[in-house]
Amino acid sequence: MKQVAYTPTAAKALKRHANRAEAIRAKVKQYAADPASLAANVKTLQGVEAKRLRVGDFRVIFTETATTVTVLEIGPRGGIYD
């Protein structure tokens, strides 16, 4: 299982969207434990070295190494890519 780290920006977004924070954390943890289980909800972003995880109407932008998943940003589908 990979470790999960949140940037200050991502942690602030979790506080701002507290009603969905638990579901988002659970999906990130599930991906860290078994990436294949959420393969349909993960896509590599173009132009940057990051991926996105779909959690309902929210998107989690993250990078990963062999041992760590680093969550960069969390936000609603419409505004996360700006």
C-alpha positions in Angstrom: 0.0 0.0 0.0 1.3 3.4 -0.9 1.4 6.3 1.5 -1.0 9.2 0.9 0.2 12.8 1.3 -1.9 16.0 0.9 -0.5 19.3 -0.1 -1.6 22.4 1.9 -3.9 23.4 -1.0 -5.6 19.9 -1.0 -6.0 19.9 2.8 -7.6 23.3 2.6 -10.0 22.1 -0.1 -11.0 19.1 2.0 -11.9 21.5 4.8 -13.9 23.7 2.4 -15.8 20.6 1.1 -16.2 18.9 4.5 -19.5 17.2 3.6 -17.6 15.2 0.9 -14.2 15.0 2.6 -14.7 11.5 4.0 -15.8 10.0 0.6 -12.8 11.7 -1.1 -10.3 10.4 1.5 -11.8 6.9 1.2 -11.4 6.8 -2.6 -7.8 8.1 -2.4 -7.0 5.5 0.2 -8.6 2.8 -1.9 -6.6 3.9 -4.9 -3.3 3.8 -2.9 -4.1 0.3 -1.7 -5.1 -1.1 -5.1 -4.8 1.2 -8.2 -6.4 -1.4 -10.5 -9.7 -1.3 -8.5 -10.3 2.3 -9.7 -8.6 2.2 -13.1 -11.8 3.3 -14.8 -11.9 6.5 -12.7 -8.3 7.5 -13.2 -6.9 9.3 -16.2 -3.5 10.8 -17.0 -3.7 14.5 -17.6 -2.2 16.0 -20.8 0.6 18.6 -20.5 1.4 17.8 -16.8 2.8 14.9 -14.9 -0.4 14.3 -12.9 -3.4 12.1 -12.9 -7.0 12.7 -11.9 -9.3 10.6 -9.9 -13.1 11.0 -10.3 -15.1 11.0 -7.1 -18.7 11.8 -8.0 -18.7 15.4 -9.1 -15.3 16.1 -7.6 -11.9 15.6 -9.1 -8.7 14.8 -7.2 -5.5 15.8 -9.0 -2.5 13.8 -7.8 1.0 12.5 -8.7 2.4 9.1 -7.6 5.7 7.4 -7.2 6.4 3.8 -6.3 5.7 4.5 -2.6 3.6 7.7 -2.4 0.4 9.2 -3.7 0.6 13.0 -3.4 -2.8 14.8 -3.7 -2.2 18.2 -5.3 -5.7 19.6 -5.7 -9.3 18.7 -4.9 -12.3 20.5 -6.3 -15.6 20.3 -8.2 -15.5 19.1 -11.8 -16.2 22.4 -13.4 -13.4 24.5 -11.9 -10.5 22.2 -11.0 -8.7 22.4 -14.4 -8.5 26.2 -14.5 
